[in-house]
Amino acid sequence: MSSQRRVGIALVGVGSIGEVHGSNLANKIHNARLEALVDSDRKRLGSAAGRFGVGKAYTDYDSGCLTIFFSAS
């Protein structure tokens, strides 16, 4: 693995396509770190957070994205 800095990413939407992106970010893209998930469906959100090992999960887009933005600064 290279010494490149890992980039934290928030995934908005964990439906069918979001599942594919989430899996790729969590397992295949080594310089990416899946930092947070945002989805309005609590059940789907909780399931995806557990599957991808993500501790930050938000049902509100604005709150989730603002939290992630300021924690990355």
Secondary structure, DSSP 4 states (H G I P E B T S, - for coil): ---PPPEEEEEE--SHHHHHHHHHHHHT-TTEEEEEEE-S-HHHHHHHHHHHT--EEES-HHHHHHHHHHHH-
